[in-house]
Amino acid sequence: MDENGADGAADTADTAGGPADPLADADVYRVLGPYGSPLSDATVPDLSDERFRAIYRDLVVTRRFDERAVSLQRQGRIGTYAPCAGQEGSAVGSTHALADDDLISYQYREHGAVVVRDLLGEYLPYWMGHESGTEAIADGNVFPLNIGIAAHLPHAVGAAWAFDYQDEDRVVACHFGDGATSEGDFHEAMNFAGVFDTPTLFCCHNNGWAISIPGERQTASDTFAQKATAYGFDGVRVDGMDPLASYAVTREAAERARGTGDDAESDDPRPALIEFVEYRFGAHT
């Protein structure tokens, strides 16, 4: 075990799709060790002190919002709620990596993205059963919350295609769970994005389970990220519980989506599939 508490044996673990310990995989990109210190071989994102504090603040606010929402649900004061404890790093880190006018399309567990955009007041009514909570938050460039599994992916790709068609320097970050990869909408959206080079970031949150279905019953591929290969673009795995790694990977993917990455082959935008590997501490809902 090293100074960060990481077991060396885990670094060479041979894992399959949806492993019992999805984080024990050398192919998962990390910046931080389990105790919060940068790994010895990691490159920490070059961020201002203000940005570091903002990321930490949004992590704390997201956790407190989540705890409060679970409490309200147990009291019968709000309806069905999807807790996110354990998965804050991916939503917060990835959203901080985007430009303010980039569009976010999310499922129902990425509360951290809404916190980063400072839209909790507009977001909470959904969970309280008020119709205003189902509206798009135009000022924050956020699509409506989506309950239908993977149903929002084609819409996100369409929005990204429109940005490209209109020569707008914007990308769409579309969030979904590992279970969504078994839906036809996922494959249709990935195929369209690959064919038309839409500036889309497919953000797959792999917490190992789709309600009660483990990852190995969800896919026969070794990882979810490698599914991007079939559609002609890149996929990458990142520790979704590491906000700095999530930031770094999303930042690079967003630059490539704009056609401005350091190793971009051309000025054409390229989509990407980011597999955020993480644990969910609580119940599915």
CORMO-V956555 format. One record per residue. RES is the residue in one letter. OMEGA is omega in radians with two decimals (999 if undefined). D_FIRST is the distance of its C-alpha to the first C-alpha in Angstrom with 1 decimal. Layout:
res: (RES;RES)
omega: (OMEGA;OMEGA)
d_first: (D_FIRST;D_FIRST)
This chain:
res: (M;D;E;N;G;A;D;G;A;A;D;T;A;D;T;A;G;G;P;A;D;P;L;A;D;A;D;V;Y;R;V;L;G;P;Y;G;S;P;L;S;D;A;T;V;P;D;L;S;D;E;R;F;R;A;I;Y;R;D;L;V;V;T;R;R;F;D;E;R;A;V;S;L;Q;R;Q;G;R;I;G;T;Y;A;P;C;A;G;Q;E;G;S;A;V;G;S;T;H;A;L;A;D;D;D;L;I;S;Y;Q;Y;R;E;H;G;A;V;V;V;R;D;L;L;G;E;Y;L;P;Y;W;M;G;H;E;S;G;T;E;A;I;A;D;G;N;V;F;P;L;N;I;G;I;A;A;H;L;P;H;A;V;G;A;A;W;A;F;D;Y;Q;D;E;D;R;V;V;A;C;H;F;G;D;G;A;T;S;E;G;D;F;H;E;A;M;N;F;A;G;V;F;D;T;P;T;L;F;C;C;H;N;N;G;W;A;I;S;I;P;G;E;R;Q;T;A;S;D;T;F;A;Q;K;A;T;A;Y;G;F;D;G;V;R;V;D;G;M;D;P;L;A;S;Y;A;V;T;R;E;A;A;E;R;A;R;G;T;G;D;D;A;E;S;D;D;P;R;P;A;L;I;E;F;V;E;Y;R;F;G;A;H;T)
omega: (-3.08;-3.07;3.13;3.13;-3.11;3.12;-3.10;-3.13;-3.12;-3.09;-3.10;-3.11;3.11;-3.04;3.08;-3.13;-3.14;-3.09;3.11;3.07;-3.01;-3.13;-3.13;-3.05;-3.08;-3.09;3.12;-3.10;-3.14;2.97;-3.07;2.98;-3.06;3.13;3.01;3.10;3.10;3.05;-3.03;-3.11;-3.06;3.02;-3.13;3.12;-3.12;-3.08;3.07;3.07;3.13;3.14;3.10;3.14;3.14;3.11;3.14;3.12;-3.10;3.03;-3.13;-3.14;3.13;3.12;-3.14;3.07;-3.12;3.14;-3.14;-3.14;3.09;3.11;3.13;3.13;3.14;3.10;-3.11;-3.09;2.96;-3.09;-3.14;-3.07;3.13;-3.11;-3.07;-3.07;-3.07;-3.08;-3.09;-3.03;-3.10;-3.11;-3.12;-3.10;-3.10;-3.12;3.06;-3.12;-3.10;2.98;-3.08;-3.11;2.99;-3.04;3.09;3.03;-2.98;3.13;-3.12;-3.10;-3.06;-3.10;-3.13;3.12;3.13;3.10;3.14;3.14;3.07;-3.05;-3.12;-3.13;3.12;-3.03;-3.05;-3.12;3.12;-3.08;3.11;3.05;-3.14;-3.05;-3.14;-3.14;3.14;-3.12;2.99;3.12;-2.97;-3.10;3.14;-3.12;-3.14;3.05;3.07;3.03;-3.09;3.10;3.13;-3.03;3.10;-3.08;-3.10;-3.06;3.10;3.11;3.13;3.11;3.10;3.10;3.12;3.11;3.11;3.10;3.14;-3.12;-3.11;3.13;3.07;-3.11;-3.07;3.06;3.08;3.03;-3.06;-3.06;3.10;-3.14;-3.12;3.11;-3.12;-3.12;3.08;3.14;3.11;-3.14;3.12;-3.08;3.09;-3.13;3.13;-3.12;3.14;-3.13;3.14;-3.12;-3.03;3.08;3.14;-3.14;-3.07;3.00;3.09;-3.04;-3.09;-3.14;-3.10;3.06;3.03;-3.07;2.95;-2.94;-3.12;-3.10;3.13;-3.07;-3.09;3.03;-3.14;-3.09;3.04;3.11;-3.12;3.13;3.02;-3.10;-3.06;3.08;3.14;-3.09;-3.12;-3.10;2.97;3.06;-2.98;2.99;-3.10;3.08;-3.13;3.08;-3.10;3.08;3.12;-3.06;-3.13;3.06;3.11;3.09;-3.03;-3.11;3.14;3.13;-3.14;3.13;3.13;3.11;3.09;3.13;3.08;-3.08;-3.07;-3.13;-3.10;-3.12;3.09;-3.10;3.14;3.09;-3.13;3.08;3.09;3.08;3.10;3.03;3.12;3.08;3.08;-3.10;-2.97;3.03;2.97;-3.04;-3.01;-3.13;3.07;3.04;999)
d_first: (0.0;3.8;6.9;7.7;5.5;5.3;4.5;6.1;8.7;9.9;10.9;13.5;14.7;18.5;19.9;23.5;25.5;24.5;21.5;20.5;17.1;18.5;15.6;13.5;15.5;15.1;18.7;18.0;18.6;16.5;17.0;15.0;11.4;11.4;12.5;15.2;14.4;15.2;12.7;13.4;15.5;17.1;20.8;21.6;25.1;27.9;29.2;31.4;30.5;32.9;31.2;27.8;29.5;31.4;28.3;26.8;30.2;30.7;27.3;28.5;32.0;30.9;28.9;31.8;34.3;32.4;32.3;36.0;37.0;35.5;37.3;40.5;40.3;39.8;42.9;44.9;45.4;43.9;43.7;40.9;37.8;34.6;31.6;28.9;26.2;22.9;24.7;26.0;23.8;25.4;29.0;28.8;26.9;29.1;32.3;31.7;31.5;35.0;38.4;40.4;43.0;40.5;41.0;38.6;39.3;37.0;36.8;36.5;32.9;32.4;33.6;31.5;33.7;36.7;35.3;34.6;38.2;39.4;41.3;40.3;43.9;45.1;42.3;42.5;46.0;44.8;42.8;45.9;48.1;50.0;51.2;50.4;46.7;47.3;48.7;47.1;46.1;47.9;47.4;43.6;43.6;42.1;43.4;44.2;41.6;41.6;41.4;42.5;39.5;39.5;43.1;42.4;40.8;44.2;45.5;42.5;43.2;46.8;46.2;44.1;46.9;49.4;47.4;47.4;51.1;52.1;50.1;48.0;44.7;42.8;40.1;39.4;36.0;36.4;33.8;33.6;31.3;30.2;33.2;35.5;34.7;36.9;39.9;42.6;42.6;39.1;40.2;43.5;42.0;39.4;42.3;44.6;42.0;41.4;45.1;46.2;43.2;43.0;40.6;38.5;34.8;33.9;31.0;29.7;27.5;25.6;24.3;24.5;27.8;31.4;32.7;32.3;31.8;28.4;27.5;28.2;31.7;32.1;31.7;31.4;29.8;26.1;25.8;28.2;28.0;29.5;32.6;33.7;34.4;37.3;38.9;38.6;36.0;32.3;29.5;26.0;22.9;21.1;18.8;21.6;19.7;19.1;22.6;22.2;21.1;24.0;26.3;25.6;26.0;29.1;30.6;30.5;31.8;34.6;35.7;36.0;37.9;40.3;40.6;39.3;35.8;35.0;35.0;37.6;40.1;43.0;44.0;44.0;41.6;38.9;37.3;33.6;31.5;28.3;26.1;24.1;21.4;20.8;21.2;24.4;24.0;27.6;30.5;31.9;35.0)
